[in-house]
Amino acid sequence: MGNMWGSNRGAVERFQKGREALFNEFKERSDPENLVGNRRIVNGNQNAEEIEKTFCEILQLDLITLKSRLQTDDYNAYTVLCAFIWRAIKIDEEINCITELIREAFDIAERLDDEYEASGEKGDLFGLPFSVKSNFFIKNYDVTCGLAKLLEQPKTTTCPMVEFLSDQGAIPFCFTNVPQGLLSYVSSNPIYGTTKNPWDFSRTPGGSSGGEAALLAAGGSAFGIGSDLAGSLRIPAAFCGLVTLKPTQDRLCVTDTHGGLPGRGRLGLSFGFYTKTVNEQEFLLRTIVGNPSYLELCPMSSPAKLGKTSITPEEKLVIGWFTDDGFNPVVPSNRRAVEETIQNLKEQGHKIVEFKLSDVSEEFPSFVVANMLFRNVMPDNGAYMSEMYGGEQYDEYMKLFIRLVRVKQNVVVSWLIRYGAMPLAKLLLSKRLACIGSAYNSDLAACRQNQENTDTFKLHWIRYWKSKGLDALICPSFITPAQPFEYPAQLSNGAFLTGLFNMLDFPAGVVPVAPVKKRDVDLLNDPVDGFPLEGDILLKKQRESAQQSAGLPNAVQVVTLPNCEEMCIRVMKLVEETSSGVQRLQWKHDKNDSDPVDVNNTPSGVVESMEHFKRLDLHRVKLNEISTFQSLAIKEIRITAISGDGRSGQLDANLLCGIIAMRSKGEKQI
């Protein structure tokens, strides 16, 4: 380790030694070989093969089914936790997504099972293991954000979101990786290393909630939680093929976290979940939003419970759309995702209206809005972040960004950049680079004026929205699919497409709709119909980052007016139901179970991924869900009959059999 950590070297060494010991302990405790004969393991514990079979069955279940199987005593909390830890550690060894394990997890599972045995009562989330983005506080654990100076400073409180989920019976079992200092979309730092995207090991899962997204997409947790300041939930969801929803800031207020930018400007800081389907997303949001028990923990959160989210076939919505935000074009795959989604919705009878950002406000064209956003991100011109990075080892994929932030703190250098380098860059290199580089608050009055301008722009946006009579807006989820590690530090321009909705504080969700296709990548190199570069060095870098991306997840963003999360979920459901979707990843328990791979024509990162993960088409996933649902339905019927309420039992049986029949026919809605 040498002198790279300076005065923090001892803390880093102690942490890494303790971390390794705990990983080894958890690995041993969850190993089926060491669980033979353990009375807490259900559904057979006589040999390792029997236990492994149970673990694999658990890990193939979707969240809603797993919840039901835990509620109906098919599994207990301890068995499910062991299964997920067993799998999560294997996944982490390949993609490095877990920063720390939560040492109390096994004790929590044991306590939940014992309390149920004694009382016969279970919380709504009983036994569901979940991962935690490592900027959330949990008592007695550090929150470092990849900064060595923050080691050995354990928190004295627990984040209310984590506390509430735990009170409902869910089990937090690990923290996941983030970018150094949070403000990036490459989840990499010198303490914990670089997290790989499970779809392609040469690419990032995004950030700042990248470790969360990577672990869930790889099948290592039941669900994940994260925060979003400029796209930190939505970018990883798009890169990893997951569903998420960034609520309006105060609809789900969360305290006791490291927000990344204390004293930020007009940017809504939101918190939410990672799931694999919109129904799972709704289930978790409905559990916490407006829940009186949560309000006891966090009174600043809105008391408004989640309302109606269903939509009948007769209801037709007015949906706006755009593919060009006027600041930075998106690559062909991300443009096609929106176009196909809009066409699908149009065929369902919904009214489609083009949303032109150039018409929102003559006073605020897109480049002015982008400058406004980046000034809101750093109202102090990066002084806080520069101090945060001081004395730290710079991450290899973030060092360019960090050095730019720090060098701008020199008054002379900052002046030369704004009045010398940036005007030249605008003429010779990139007008987008010039826009970002010149985002500067010269004094407190300028900062105040920028915030006032932000409020005015928000009103203009809402009035334009209302003039179109929109229910929702669909736009690209990001400027590219998942990028190789070296590009996020060079492509901060991409954050405008997500950060815009933090600045507006609008709900914004991400839904995967289809994989990137080969023709999308071929179009990248078409300067007329594909992706014109405009002589811009950032667009050239953007094109490079999207090469060889065929097969990666592709998503759209769904946006609604503030506090209209219900409508956002409605439209997310419509998008999910009318799209082809993306494949799911499943860990290869048997390494001999492999699909043929053309290694000569497949990116090396994808080849690495395919050594460990199978790609499951959605119809195969749904067939598995139907099978598990049928088993669950039979059990539900049996339980109801035993209860002695013959009439109720007959109704339940009829209902469940009807559901099974409809699901078996491939019906999407019931």
DATA-V695421 format. One record per backbone hydrogen bond with DSSP energy under -0.5 kcal/mol. NH is the residue of the N-H (numbers start at 1). CO is the residue of the C=O. E is the energy in kcal/mol with one decimal. If there is no record, write none. Layout:
nh	co	e
NH	CO	E
NH	CO	E
This chain:
nh	co	e
4	1	-1.5
6	3	-1.3
8	5	-2.1
9	6	-1.5
12	8	-2.3
13	9	-2.6
14	10	-2.5
15	11	-2.4
16	12	-2.7
17	13	-2.1
18	14	-2.3
19	15	-2.9
20	16	-2.1
21	17	-1.9
22	18	-2.2
23	19	-2.3
24	20	-2.2
25	21	-2.1
26	22	-2.8
27	23	-2.4
28	24	-2.1
29	25	-2.6
30	26	-1.8
31	27	-0.5
31	28	-0.7
34	31	-1.6
35	31	-0.6
35	32	-1.1
36	32	-0.5
37	45	-3.5
38	35	-2.4
41	38	-1.6
42	40	-0.6
51	47	-1.7
52	48	-2.9
53	49	-2.1
54	50	-1.7
55	51	-2.7
56	52	-2.7
57	53	-2.0
58	54	-2.3
59	55	-2.4
60	56	-0.8
60	57	-0.6
61	58	-1.5
66	62	-2.7
67	63	-2.6
68	64	-2.1
69	65	-2.7
70	66	-2.0
71	67	-2.1
72	68	-2.1
73	70	-1.0
74	69	-2.0
75	69	-1.3
80	76	-1.9
81	77	-2.5
82	78	-2.4
83	79	-2.1
84	80	-2.2
85	81	-2.7
86	82	-2.6
87	83	-1.9
88	84	-3.3
89	85	-2.3
90	86	-1.0
91	87	-2.4
92	88	-2.9
93	89	-1.8
94	90	-0.6
94	91	-1.4
95	91	-2.4
96	92	-2.3
99	175	-1.9
100	175	-1.0
102	173	-2.1
103	101	-0.9
105	102	-2.2
108	104	-2.5
109	105	-2.2
110	106	-2.4
111	107	-2.5
112	108	-2.6
113	109	-2.1
114	110	-2.5
115	111	-2.9
116	112	-2.0
117	113	-2.2
118	114	-1.8
119	115	-2.7
120	116	-2.7
125	168	-2.3
126	123	-1.8
127	169	-2.2
128	125	-2.1
129	127	-0.7
130	171	-2.5
131	223	-1.6
132	174	-2.3
133	225	-1.2
134	176	-1.5
136	133	-2.0
137	256	-2.2
140	155	-3.2
141	138	-1.9
147	144	-1.4
148	146	-0.5
150	147	-1.6
151	148	-1.8
153	150	-0.7
155	141	-2.2
159	137	-3.0
163	159	-2.6
164	160	-2.8
165	161	-2.2
166	162	-2.3
167	163	-2.4
168	164	-1.6
169	166	-1.8
170	165	-2.2
171	128	-2.6
172	170	-0.6
173	130	-2.0
174	130	-0.6
175	100	-3.2
176	132	-1.9
177	97	-2.4
180	188	-1.7
181	145	-3.0
181	179	-0.6
182	179	-1.9
183	181	-0.8
184	182	-2.4
187	206	-0.6
188	186	-1.7
189	193	-1.3
193	189	-2.3
195	187	-2.5
196	95	-2.4
197	200	-0.7
197	203	-2.6
200	197	-0.9
201	605	-2.2
203	200	-2.2
204	483	-2.9
209	232	-1.6
211	177	-2.0
213	209	-1.8
214	210	-2.5
215	211	-2.2
216	212	-2.3
217	213	-2.7
218	214	-1.7
219	216	-1.5
220	215	-3.0
222	129	-1.9
223	129	-0.6
224	274	-1.6
225	131	-0.8
226	272	-2.1
228	270	-2.8
235	231	-3.2
237	233	-1.5
238	234	-2.4
239	235	-2.4
240	236	-2.0
241	237	-1.1
242	237	-2.4
243	275	-2.8
244	510	-1.4
245	273	-0.5
246	508	-3.1
247	245	-0.8
247	271	-0.6
251	248	-1.3
252	248	-1.0
253	250	-0.6
258	135	-2.9
259	257	-0.9
264	261	-1.3
265	376	-2.3
267	265	-2.5
268	502	-2.9
270	228	-2.4
270	268	-0.7
272	226	-2.3
274	224	-2.4
275	243	-2.2
281	277	-1.7
282	278	-2.8
283	279	-2.5
284	280	-2.0
285	281	-2.4
286	282	-3.0
287	283	-1.2
288	284	-1.3
289	285	-2.9
290	302	-0.6
291	288	-1.8
294	291	-0.8
295	291	-2.2
296	292	-1.5
297	293	-0.9
297	294	-0.6
298	294	-2.6
301	298	-1.9
302	250	-2.1
305	303	-0.6
306	289	-0.7
315	312	-1.1
319	317	-0.6
319	351	-3.1
320	318	-0.5
320	472	-2.9
321	353	-1.4
322	474	-1.5
325	328	-0.5
331	479	-2.2
334	331	-0.6
335	331	-1.8
336	332	-2.8
337	333	-1.8
338	334	-1.1
339	335	-2.2
340	336	-3.0
341	337	-1.6
342	338	-2.8
343	339	-2.0
344	340	-2.4
345	341	-2.2
346	342	-2.3
347	343	-2.1
348	344	-0.8
349	346	-1.7
350	345	-2.0
351	317	-2.2
353	319	-2.4
355	321	-3.3
356	354	-0.7
357	355	-0.7
359	356	-1.8
360	357	-1.1
361	357	-0.6
368	365	-0.7
369	365	-2.2
370	366	-2.7
371	367	-2.1
372	368	-2.2
373	369	-2.5
374	370	-2.4
375	371	-1.7
376	372	-1.6
377	373	-2.0
378	374	-1.4
379	376	-0.6
381	378	-2.2
383	380	-1.1
386	382	-2.7
387	383	-2.1
388	384	-2.2
389	385	-2.1
390	386	-0.7
390	387	-0.6
392	389	-1.9
398	395	-1.1
399	395	-1.3
402	398	-2.7
403	399	-2.6
404	400	-1.9
405	401	-2.2
406	402	-2.4
407	403	-2.7
408	404	-1.4
409	406	-1.4
410	407	-1.4
411	409	-0.5
414	410	-3.3
415	411	-2.2
416	412	-2.4
417	413	-2.5
418	414	-2.3
419	415	-2.6
420	416	-1.7
421	416	-2.4
422	417	-3.1
424	420	-1.5
425	421	-2.7
426	422	-2.5
427	423	-1.4
428	424	-2.9
429	425	-2.3
430	425	-2.5
434	430	-2.0
435	431	-1.7
436	432	-2.2
437	433	-2.9
438	434	-1.7
439	436	-1.3
440	438	-1.0
442	440	-0.8
447	443	-2.0
448	444	-2.6
449	445	-2.4
450	446	-2.2
451	447	-1.8
452	448	-2.2
453	449	-2.7
454	450	-1.9
455	451	-2.0
456	452	-2.2
457	453	-2.8
458	454	-2.2
459	455	-1.6
460	456	-2.1
461	457	-2.7
462	458	-2.4
463	459	-2.4
464	460	-2.4
465	461	-2.6
466	462	-2.8
467	463	-2.1
468	464	-1.1
468	465	-0.7
469	465	-0.6
469	466	-1.0
470	465	-1.5
471	318	-3.4
472	318	-1.3
473	559	-2.5
474	320	-2.4
475	557	-2.2
477	555	-0.9
485	202	-0.9
487	484	-1.9
488	484	-0.5
490	487	-1.6
491	487	-1.2
491	488	-0.6
494	491	-1.5
495	492	-1.8
496	493	-1.4
497	494	-1.0
499	230	-0.6
499	495	-3.5
500	496	-1.9
501	498	-1.2
502	498	-0.6
502	499	-0.8
503	499	-2.4
504	500	-1.9
506	501	-2.1
508	246	-2.0
509	558	-3.1
510	244	-2.3
511	556	-2.0
513	554	-2.7
514	554	-1.6
516	552	-2.7
520	517	-0.8
521	517	-1.4
522	518	-2.4
523	519	-2.0
524	520	-0.8
524	521	-0.6
525	521	-0.5
525	522	-1.1
526	523	-2.2
527	525	-0.8
530	526	-1.2
531	526	-2.1
536	533	-2.5
537	429	-2.2
537	535	-0.5
540	536	-1.8
541	537	-2.0
542	538	-2.4
543	539	-2.4
544	540	-2.2
545	541	-2.3
546	542	-1.0
546	543	-0.7
547	544	-1.3
549	546	-0.9
551	516	-3.0
552	549	-2.1
554	514	-1.0
556	511	-2.0
557	475	-3.2
558	509	-2.9
559	473	-3.0
560	507	-1.7
564	561	-1.7
568	564	-1.8
569	565	-2.6
570	566	-2.2
571	567	-2.4
572	568	-2.4
573	569	-2.4
574	570	-2.0
575	571	-2.7
576	572	-2.5
577	573	-2.7
578	574	-1.9
579	575	-0.9
580	513	-0.7
581	513	-2.3
584	616	-2.4
585	217	-0.5
586	614	-2.0
588	612	-3.0
589	587	-1.1
591	589	-0.7
593	590	-2.1
594	592	-1.7
599	597	-1.5
601	598	-1.3
606	603	-0.7
607	603	-2.2
608	604	-2.4
609	605	-1.8
610	606	-2.7
611	607	-0.9
611	608	-0.7
612	608	-0.5
612	609	-1.6
613	609	-2.4
614	586	-3.6
616	584	-3.2
616	614	-0.6
617	615	-0.5
620	617	-0.9
621	617	-1.8
622	618	-2.9
623	619	-1.9
624	620	-1.8
625	621	-2.2
626	622	-2.6
627	623	-2.1
628	624	-2.3
629	625	-2.5
630	626	-2.5
631	627	-1.9
632	628	-2.3
633	629	-2.8
634	630	-2.2
635	631	-1.7
636	632	-2.7
637	633	-2.5
638	634	-2.2
639	635	-2.6
640	636	-2.5
641	637	-2.3
642	638	-2.1
643	639	-1.4
644	641	-1.4
645	640	-0.7
646	644	-1.4
649	645	-2.9
650	646	-2.3
651	647	-2.0
652	648	-2.5
653	649	-2.3
654	650	-2.3
655	651	-2.6
656	652	-2.9
657	653	-2.6
658	654	-2.2
659	655	-2.3
660	656	-2.7
661	657	-2.5
662	658	-2.4
663	659	-2.9
664	660	-2.7
665	661	-1.2
666	663	-1.6
667	662	-2.3
